[in-house]
Amino acid sequence: MNMRELKGKDWLRGEDLKGKDVNLTIDRAVRILVSAKEEYWDEEAQKKKTRWEKEPAPVLYFREMVARNKTDPLQPNMKMFLNSTNIDTISAMHGEDSKDWPGKRITLYPLPGTWFGEKREAIRVRSKAPAPV
């Protein structure tokens, strides 16, 4: 079973960085609706239940990824979820308003660890912007 197909081919993962730093140019930062799992206590049924809801999530698109060939592991139109750590790092370099981010360069790197009980690589943003191209 191809796990990439289950998780979505168009989402950038730490493993896609192949253990290396990758310099990219921000194309845009947007919010998109994603399915979010929420667990809650159902008083009437006296048990924990799960529901899925759509929530807005901050996402980055990169100029280089839109132009890449489909055979490249970093496929065209791949997007990256922005967690609070990466938002803080990018904001410190390029300002709080994401409207100012297009055209700005950042360096992504994989960070091995255990998240939500799984060993995998997270994506982090280096605190220093790469040199302009």
OpenMM code with the backbone's topology and positions (N, CA, C; nanometers):
from openmm import Vec3, app, unit

residues = "MET ASN MET ARG GLU LEU LYS GLY LYS ASP TRP LEU ARG GLY GLU ASP LEU LYS GLY LYS ASP VAL ASN LEU THR ILE ASP ARG ALA VAL ARG ILE LEU VAL SER ALA LYS GLU GLU TYR TRP ASP GLU GLU ALA GLN LYS LYS LYS THR ARG TRP GLU LYS GLU PRO ALA PRO VAL LEU TYR PHE ARG GLU MET VAL ALA ARG ASN LYS THR ASP PRO LEU GLN PRO ASN MET LYS MET PHE LEU ASN SER THR ASN ILE ASP THR ILE SER ALA MET HIS GLY GLU ASP SER LYS ASP TRP PRO GLY LYS ARG ILE THR LEU TYR PRO LEU PRO GLY THR TRP PHE GLY GLU LYS ARG GLU ALA ILE ARG VAL ARG SER LYS ALA PRO ALA PRO VAL".split()
positions = [
    Vec3(0.0850, -0.1180, 0.0000),
    Vec3(0.0000, 0.0000, 0.0000),
    Vec3(0.0894, 0.1241, 0.0000),
    Vec3(0.0649, 0.2126, -0.0920),
    Vec3(0.1420, 0.3355, -0.1018),
    Vec3(0.0857, 0.4381, -0.0040),
    Vec3(0.1624, 0.4679, 0.1012),
    Vec3(0.1158, 0.5589, 0.2058),
    Vec3(0.1009, 0.7017, 0.1543),
    Vec3(0.1807, 0.7381, 0.0533),
    Vec3(0.1700, 0.8728, -0.0036),
    Vec3(0.0289, 0.8935, -0.0604),
    Vec3(-0.0275, 0.7883, -0.1215),
    Vec3(-0.1619, 0.7996, -0.1765),
    Vec3(-0.2656, 0.8197, -0.0677),
    Vec3(-0.2439, 0.7559, 0.0484),
    Vec3(-0.3388, 0.7712, 0.1582),
    Vec3(-0.3319, 0.9102, 0.2201),
    Vec3(-0.2114, 0.9642, 0.2306),
    Vec3(-0.1944, 1.0938, 0.2953),
    Vec3(-0.2113, 1.2100, 0.1987),
    Vec3(-0.2116, 1.1845, 0.0702),
    Vec3(-0.2245, 1.2925, -0.0277),
    Vec3(-0.0907, 1.3248, -0.0909),
    Vec3(-0.0843, 1.3129, -0.2208),
    Vec3(0.0410, 1.3341, -0.2926),
    Vec3(0.0846, 1.4793, -0.2937),
    Vec3(-0.0083, 1.5685, -0.2762),
    Vec3(0.0256, 1.7094, -0.2934),
    Vec3(0.0659, 1.7806, -0.1642),
    Vec3(0.0851, 1.7069, -0.0556),
    Vec3(0.1318, 1.7656, 0.0700),
    Vec3(0.2784, 1.7328, 0.0903),
    Vec3(0.3601, 1.8352, 0.1105),
    Vec3(0.5022, 1.8171, 0.1335),
    Vec3(0.5248, 1.7544, 0.2709),
    Vec3(0.6113, 1.6534, 0.2761),
    Vec3(0.6466, 1.5872, 0.4025),
    Vec3(0.7968, 1.5988, 0.4232),
    Vec3(0.8404, 1.5827, 0.5471),
    Vec3(0.9830, 1.5882, 0.5773),
    Vec3(1.0636, 1.4892, 0.4950),
    Vec3(1.0093, 1.3709, 0.4708),
    Vec3(1.0779, 1.2683, 0.3939),
    Vec3(1.1044, 1.3126, 0.2501),
    Vec3(1.0234, 1.4044, 0.1984),
    Vec3(1.0425, 1.4543, 0.0621),
    Vec3(1.1710, 1.5353, 0.0484),
    Vec3(1.2232, 1.5843, 0.1588),
    Vec3(1.3444, 1.6667, 0.1544),
    Vec3(1.4707, 1.5820, 0.1429),
    Vec3(1.4568, 1.4511, 0.1544),
    Vec3(1.5683, 1.3560, 0.1359),
    Vec3(1.6876, 1.3862, 0.2258),
    Vec3(1.6602, 1.4331, 0.3493),
    Vec3(1.7667, 1.4566, 0.4461),
    Vec3(1.8486, 1.5821, 0.4218),
    Vec3(1.8071, 1.6679, 0.3291),
    Vec3(1.8862, 1.7862, 0.2930),
    Vec3(1.8071, 1.9148, 0.3121),
    Vec3(1.8807, 2.0244, 0.3239),
    Vec3(1.8185, 2.1565, 0.3218),
    Vec3(1.7696, 2.1841, 0.1796),
    Vec3(1.6542, 2.2493, 0.1686),
    Vec3(1.5987, 2.2855, 0.0380),
    Vec3(1.5602, 2.4337, 0.0426),
    Vec3(1.6192, 2.5124, -0.0469),
    Vec3(1.5877, 2.6548, -0.0566),
    Vec3(1.4728, 2.6738, -0.1541),
    Vec3(1.3708, 2.7474, -0.1102),
    Vec3(1.2518, 2.7682, -0.1923),
    Vec3(1.2058, 2.9131, -0.1836),
    Vec3(1.1297, 2.9543, -0.2832),
    Vec3(1.0713, 3.0882, -0.2886),
    Vec3(0.9220, 3.0758, -0.2635),
    Vec3(0.8714, 3.1541, -0.1698),
    Vec3(0.7288, 3.1496, -0.1369),
    Vec3(0.6489, 3.2070, -0.2538),
    Vec3(0.5500, 3.1316, -0.2978),
    Vec3(0.4581, 3.1790, -0.4018),
    Vec3(0.3401, 3.2494, -0.3368),
    Vec3(0.2821, 3.1835, -0.2357),
    Vec3(0.1694, 3.2440, -0.1643),
    Vec3(0.1444, 3.1688, -0.0348),
    Vec3(0.0832, 3.2383, 0.0582),
    Vec3(0.0373, 3.1795, 0.1840),
    Vec3(-0.1137, 3.1984, 0.1868),
    Vec3(-0.1860, 3.0898, 0.2078),
    Vec3(-0.3320, 3.0945, 0.2068),
    Vec3(-0.3866, 3.0089, 0.3203),
    Vec3(-0.5162, 3.0192, 0.3404),
    Vec3(-0.5864, 2.9280, 0.4304),
    Vec3(-0.6765, 2.8412, 0.3447),
    Vec3(-0.6701, 2.7106, 0.3691),
    Vec3(-0.7596, 2.6204, 0.2975),
    Vec3(-0.8361, 2.5376, 0.3998),
    Vec3(-0.9506, 2.4888, 0.3608),
    Vec3(-1.0292, 2.4041, 0.4501),
    Vec3(-0.9765, 2.2616, 0.4432),
    Vec3(-0.9474, 2.2047, 0.5596),
    Vec3(-0.9034, 2.0662, 0.5690),
    Vec3(-0.9922, 1.9933, 0.6688),
    Vec3(-1.0002, 1.8634, 0.6531),
    Vec3(-1.0764, 1.7840, 0.7489),
    Vec3(-0.9972, 1.7719, 0.8775),
    Vec3(-1.0627, 1.7983, 0.9886),
    Vec3(-0.9986, 1.7880, 1.1191),
    Vec3(-1.0781, 1.6927, 1.2066),
    Vec3(-1.0065, 1.6026, 1.2707),
    Vec3(-1.0695, 1.5039, 1.3580),
    Vec3(-1.0842, 1.5641, 1.4979),
    Vec3(-1.2030, 1.5544, 1.5518),
    Vec3(-1.2274, 1.6049, 1.6871),
    Vec3(-1.2916, 1.4944, 1.7698),
    Vec3(-1.2322, 1.4686, 1.8863),
    Vec3(-1.2916, 1.3711, 1.9771),
    Vec3(-1.3670, 1.4469, 2.0860),
    Vec3(-1.4822, 1.3950, 2.1236),
    Vec3(-1.5627, 1.4613, 2.2244),
    Vec3(-1.6360, 1.3559, 2.3073),
    Vec3(-1.6844, 1.3971, 2.4233),
    Vec3(-1.7567, 1.3080, 2.5128),
    Vec3(-1.9065, 1.3245, 2.4894),
    Vec3(-1.9726, 1.2156, 2.4541),
    Vec3(-2.1158, 1.2161, 2.4307),
    Vec3(-2.1840, 1.1760, 2.5611),
    Vec3(-2.2446, 1.2733, 2.6296),
    Vec3(-2.3098, 1.2480, 2.7598),
    Vec3(-2.4211, 1.1446, 2.7488),
    Vec3(-2.5020, 1.1561, 2.6441),
    Vec3(-2.6154, 1.0659, 2.6289),
    Vec3(-2.5700, 0.9208, 2.6084),
    Vec3(-2.4690, 0.9013, 2.5249),
    Vec3(-2.4202, 0.7661, 2.4979),
    Vec3(-2.3172, 0.7211, 2.6013),
    Vec3(-2.2691, 0.8137, 2.6837),
    Vec3(-2.1674, 0.7860, 2.7849),
    Vec3(-2.0414, 0.7224, 2.7257),
    Vec3(-1.9970, 0.7790, 2.6142),
    Vec3(-1.8723, 0.7318, 2.5552),
    Vec3(-1.8106, 0.8405, 2.4683),
    Vec3(-1.6816, 0.8204, 2.4391),
    Vec3(-1.6098, 0.9140, 2.3548),
    Vec3(-1.6476, 0.8875, 2.2097),
    Vec3(-1.6710, 0.9951, 2.1347),
    Vec3(-1.7039, 0.9837, 1.9934),
    Vec3(-1.6101, 1.0726, 1.9124),
    Vec3(-1.6089, 1.0486, 1.7843),
    Vec3(-1.5251, 1.1259, 1.6935),
    Vec3(-1.6120, 1.1872, 1.5850),
    Vec3(-1.5798, 1.3111, 1.5492),
    Vec3(-1.6461, 1.3738, 1.4353),
    Vec3(-1.5392, 1.4441, 1.3515),
    Vec3(-1.5680, 1.4550, 1.2239),
    Vec3(-1.4785, 1.5242, 1.1322),
    Vec3(-1.5424, 1.6561, 1.0933),
    Vec3(-1.4635, 1.7614, 1.1009),
    Vec3(-1.5116, 1.8932, 1.0630),
    Vec3(-1.4102, 1.9586, 0.9713),
    Vec3(-1.4558, 2.0542, 0.8948),
    Vec3(-1.3664, 2.1325, 0.8094),
    Vec3(-1.3182, 2.2535, 0.8882),
    Vec3(-1.1859, 2.2711, 0.8891),
    Vec3(-1.1262, 2.3851, 0.9580),
    Vec3(-1.0278, 2.4535, 0.8649),
    Vec3(-1.0137, 2.5863, 0.8763),
    Vec3(-0.9131, 2.6539, 0.7935),
    Vec3(-0.7733, 2.6258, 0.8481),
    Vec3(-0.6804, 2.5967, 0.7569),
    Vec3(-0.5417, 2.5707, 0.7956),
    Vec3(-0.4498, 2.6576, 0.7105),
    Vec3(-0.3447, 2.7143, 0.7721),
    Vec3(-0.2505, 2.7948, 0.6935),
    Vec3(-0.1602, 2.7038, 0.6105),
    Vec3(-0.1412, 2.7420, 0.4843),
    Vec3(-0.0670, 2.6601, 0.3889),
    Vec3(0.0243, 2.7496, 0.3056),
    Vec3(0.1438, 2.6980, 0.2732),
    Vec3(0.2362, 2.7674, 0.1834),
    Vec3(0.2458, 2.6941, 0.0507),
    Vec3(0.2534, 2.7720, -0.0580),
    Vec3(0.2858, 2.7200, -0.1903),
    Vec3(0.4203, 2.7813, -0.2297),
    Vec3(0.4979, 2.7085, -0.3093),
    Vec3(0.6303, 2.7542, -0.3485),
    Vec3(0.6408, 2.7670, -0.4992),
    Vec3(0.7107, 2.8701, -0.5450),
    Vec3(0.7250, 2.8935, -0.6889),
    Vec3(0.7949, 2.7778, -0.7585),
    Vec3(0.8985, 2.7245, -0.6992),
    Vec3(0.9750, 2.6174, -0.7623),
    Vec3(0.8922, 2.4901, -0.7795),
    Vec3(0.8009, 2.4668, -0.6903),
    Vec3(0.7237, 2.3437, -0.6965),
    Vec3(0.6135, 2.3499, -0.8003),
    Vec3(0.5684, 2.4671, -0.8334),
    Vec3(0.4657, 2.4806, -0.9358),
    Vec3(0.5280, 2.4476, -1.0720),
    Vec3(0.6566, 2.4789, -1.0902),
    Vec3(0.7212, 2.4637, -1.2205),
    Vec3(0.7922, 2.3292, -1.2388),
    Vec3(0.7984, 2.2456, -1.1365),
    Vec3(0.8741, 2.1204, -1.1468),
    Vec3(0.8052, 2.0161, -1.2333),
    Vec3(0.8879, 1.9256, -1.2846),
    Vec3(0.8395, 1.8144, -1.3660),
    Vec3(0.7695, 1.7124, -1.2775),
    Vec3(0.6655, 1.6474, -1.3265),
    Vec3(0.5890, 1.5487, -1.2493),
    Vec3(0.6747, 1.4334, -1.1983),
    Vec3(0.7864, 1.4009, -1.2648),
    Vec3(0.8700, 1.2893, -1.2207),
    Vec3(0.9542, 1.3254, -1.0992),
    Vec3(0.9611, 1.4517, -1.0655),
    Vec3(1.0376, 1.4959, -0.9493),
    Vec3(0.9609, 1.4607, -0.8222),
    Vec3(1.0321, 1.4119, -0.7163),
    Vec3(0.9618, 1.3804, -0.5917),
    Vec3(0.8902, 1.5018, -0.5311),
    Vec3(0.9425, 1.6215, -0.5546),
    Vec3(0.8728, 1.7420, -0.5105),
    Vec3(0.7803, 1.7808, -0.6253),
    Vec3(0.6617, 1.7256, -0.6242),
    Vec3(0.5694, 1.7371, -0.7373),
    Vec3(0.5138, 1.8778, -0.7512),
    Vec3(0.4674, 1.9116, -0.8728),
    Vec3(0.4073, 2.0439, -0.8925),
    Vec3(0.2891, 2.0653, -0.7975),
    Vec3(0.2734, 2.1883, -0.7582),
    Vec3(0.1609, 2.2299, -0.6751),
    Vec3(0.1596, 2.1672, -0.5362),
    Vec3(0.2726, 2.1133, -0.4910),
    Vec3(0.2762, 2.0626, -0.3545),
    Vec3(0.2623, 2.1799, -0.2595),
    Vec3(0.1988, 2.1524, -0.1482),
    Vec3(0.1784, 2.2566, -0.0484),
    Vec3(0.2263, 2.2057, 0.0869),
    Vec3(0.2509, 2.2999, 0.1764),
    Vec3(0.3030, 2.2657, 0.3074),
    Vec3(0.2144, 2.3275, 0.4150),
    Vec3(0.1682, 2.2431, 0.5071),
    Vec3(0.0983, 2.2971, 0.6237),
    Vec3(0.1942, 2.3856, 0.7008),
    Vec3(0.1444, 2.4941, 0.7554),
    Vec3(0.2265, 2.5799, 0.8409),
    Vec3(0.1866, 2.5573, 0.9857),
    Vec3(0.2789, 2.5024, 1.0627),
    Vec3(0.2531, 2.4904, 1.2062),
    Vec3(0.2997, 2.6195, 1.2742),
    Vec3(0.2727, 2.6329, 1.4016),
    Vec3(0.3045, 2.7588, 1.4707),
    Vec3(0.4552, 2.7839, 1.4773),
    Vec3(0.5349, 2.6786, 1.4872),
    Vec3(0.6817, 2.6945, 1.4901),
    Vec3(0.7304, 2.7569, 1.3598),
    Vec3(0.6850, 2.7032, 1.2467),
    Vec3(0.7300, 2.7562, 1.1177),
    Vec3(0.6712, 2.8944, 1.0890),
    Vec3(0.5495, 2.9196, 1.1341),
    Vec3(0.4913, 3.0542, 1.1198),
    Vec3(0.5759, 3.1554, 1.1948),
    Vec3(0.6147, 3.1227, 1.3170),
    Vec3(0.6978, 3.2136, 1.3972),
    Vec3(0.8321, 3.2403, 1.3304),
    Vec3(0.8953, 3.1355, 1.2753),
    Vec3(1.0262, 3.1508, 1.2108),
    Vec3(1.0160, 3.2382, 1.0869),
    Vec3(0.9180, 3.2115, 1.0018),
    Vec3(0.9017, 3.2910, 0.8792),
    Vec3(0.8647, 3.4348, 0.9141),
    Vec3(0.7775, 3.4527, 1.0128),
    Vec3(0.7369, 3.5887, 1.0546),
    Vec3(0.8550, 3.6688, 1.1062),
    Vec3(0.9468, 3.6046, 1.1781),
    Vec3(1.0653, 3.6739, 1.2311),
    Vec3(1.1560, 3.7207, 1.1172),
    Vec3(1.1602, 3.6445, 1.0077),
    Vec3(1.2461, 3.6817, 0.8945),
    Vec3(1.1793, 3.7793, 0.7986),
    Vec3(1.0504, 3.7567, 0.7706),
    Vec3(0.9852, 3.8271, 0.6606),
    Vec3(0.8634, 3.9101, 0.7001),
    Vec3(0.8374, 3.9223, 0.8298),
    Vec3(0.7275, 4.0052, 0.8763),
    Vec3(0.6025, 3.9256, 0.9102),
    Vec3(0.5177, 3.9845, 0.9918),
    Vec3(0.3971, 3.9180, 1.0412),
    Vec3(0.2880, 3.9019, 0.9357),
    Vec3(0.2856, 3.9900, 0.8363),
    Vec3(0.1787, 3.9859, 0.7366),
    Vec3(0.2188, 3.8958, 0.6206),
    Vec3(0.1467, 3.7864, 0.6021),
    Vec3(0.1808, 3.6909, 0.4963),
    Vec3(0.1621, 3.7489, 0.3562),
    Vec3(0.0958, 3.8625, 0.3456),
    Vec3(0.0834, 3.9287, 0.2150),
    Vec3(0.2202, 3.9760, 0.1658),
    Vec3(0.3158, 3.9923, 0.2592),
    Vec3(0.4511, 4.0362, 0.2239),
    Vec3(0.5439, 3.9189, 0.1909),
    Vec3(0.4994, 3.7969, 0.2061),
    Vec3(0.5859, 3.6794, 0.1889),
    Vec3(0.6118, 3.6371, 0.0446),
    Vec3(0.5190, 3.6548, -0.0499),
    Vec3(0.5493, 3.6094, -0.1864),
    Vec3(0.6803, 3.6703, -0.2372),
    Vec3(0.7631, 3.5834, -0.2968),
    Vec3(0.8943, 3.6257, -0.3465),
    Vec3(1.0050, 3.6118, -0.2449),
    Vec3(0.9709, 3.5934, -0.1193),
    Vec3(1.0724, 3.5761, -0.0141),
    Vec3(1.1234, 3.4326, -0.0156),
    Vec3(1.2506, 3.4165, 0.0204),
    Vec3(1.3143, 3.2846, 0.0192),
    Vec3(1.3236, 3.2290, 0.1608),
    Vec3(1.3056, 3.0972, 0.1713),
    Vec3(1.3228, 3.0271, 0.2986),
    Vec3(1.3955, 2.8961, 0.2716),
    Vec3(1.4553, 2.8416, 0.3771),
    Vec3(1.5214, 2.7117, 0.3694),
    Vec3(1.4455, 2.6143, 0.4566),
    Vec3(1.3997, 2.5042, 0.3960),
    Vec3(1.3332, 2.3974, 0.4700),
    Vec3(1.4351, 2.2903, 0.5020),
    Vec3(1.4190, 2.2253, 0.6178),
    Vec3(1.5043, 2.1115, 0.6514),
    Vec3(1.4213, 2.0073, 0.7260),
    Vec3(1.4603, 1.8795, 0.7128),
    Vec3(1.3868, 1.7740, 0.7827),
    Vec3(1.4381, 1.7604, 0.9259),
    Vec3(1.3461, 1.7394, 1.0192),
    Vec3(1.3806, 1.7203, 1.1606),
    Vec3(1.3258, 1.5848, 1.2043),
    Vec3(1.4151, 1.4849, 1.2215),
    Vec3(1.3677, 1.3528, 1.2638),
    Vec3(1.3153, 1.3568, 1.4070),
    Vec3(1.2131, 1.2785, 1.4335),
    Vec3(1.1574, 1.2724, 1.5685),
    Vec3(1.0369, 1.1814, 1.5732),
    Vec3(0.9688, 1.1833, 1.6870),
    Vec3(0.8463, 1.1062, 1.7036),
    Vec3(0.7333, 1.2034, 1.7289),
    Vec3(0.6354, 1.2033, 1.6388),
    Vec3(0.5195, 1.2907, 1.6508),
    Vec3(0.3942, 1.2055, 1.6459),
    Vec3(0.3066, 1.2282, 1.7412),
    Vec3(0.1796, 1.1550, 1.7485),
    Vec3(0.2029, 1.0043, 1.7451),
    Vec3(0.3120, 0.9612, 1.8119),
    Vec3(0.3416, 0.8191, 1.8240),
    Vec3(0.4081, 0.7564, 1.7033),
    Vec3(0.4418, 0.8347, 1.6019),
    Vec3(0.5054, 0.7820, 1.4817),
    Vec3(0.6435, 0.8430, 1.4643),
    Vec3(0.7418, 0.7582, 1.4269),
    Vec3(0.8741, 0.8094, 1.3923),
    Vec3(0.8678, 0.8589, 1.2496),
    Vec3(0.9029, 0.9854, 1.2308),
    Vec3(0.9031, 1.0444, 1.0974),
    Vec3(0.9820, 1.1741, 1.1006),
    Vec3(0.9867, 1.2414, 0.9880),
    Vec3(1.0575, 1.3684, 0.9793),
    Vec3(0.9575, 1.4821, 0.9641),
    Vec3(0.9724, 1.5808, 1.0481),
    Vec3(0.8921, 1.7025, 1.0363),
    Vec3(0.9677, 1.8006, 0.9467),
    Vec3(0.8969, 1.9000, 0.8981),
    Vec3(0.9611, 2.0059, 0.8195),
    Vec3(0.9755, 2.1281, 0.9087),
    Vec3(1.0957, 2.1820, 0.9111),
    Vec3(1.1209, 2.3055, 0.9844),
    Vec3(1.1818, 2.4071, 0.8886),
    Vec3(1.1730, 2.5341, 0.9275),
    Vec3(1.2279, 2.6451, 0.8493),
    Vec3(1.3494, 2.6987, 0.9226),
    Vec3(1.4619, 2.7095, 0.8514),
    Vec3(1.5839, 2.7677, 0.9111),
    Vec3(1.5563, 2.9149, 0.9436),
    Vec3(1.6203, 2.9629, 1.0502),
    Vec3(1.5956, 3.0997, 1.0964),
    Vec3(1.6696, 3.2064, 1.0162),
    Vec3(1.7504, 3.1647, 0.9205),
    Vec3(1.8210, 3.2594, 0.8339),
    Vec3(1.7786, 3.2351, 0.6895),
    Vec3(1.7391, 3.3409, 0.6221),
    Vec3(1.6934, 3.3302, 0.4831),
    Vec3(1.8126, 3.2986, 0.3926),
    Vec3(1.7933, 3.2166, 0.2888),
    Vec3(1.9012, 3.1888, 0.1937),
    Vec3(1.9290, 3.3112, 0.1069),
    Vec3(2.0432, 3.3103, 0.0414),
    Vec3(2.0803, 3.4215, -0.0470),
    Vec3(1.9826, 3.4274, -0.1632),
    Vec3(1.9560, 3.5494, -0.2127),
    Vec3(1.8679, 3.5629, -0.3295),
    Vec3(1.9286, 3.4898, -0.4491),
    Vec3(1.8407, 3.4461, -0.5390),
    Vec3(1.8873, 3.3748, -0.6591),
    Vec3(1.9266, 3.4738, -0.7650),
] * unit.nanometer
topology = app.Topology()
chain = topology.addChain("A")
for resn in residues:
    res = topology.addResidue(resn, chain)
    for name in ("N", "CA", "C"):
        topology.addAtom(name, app.Element.getBySymbol(name[0]), res)
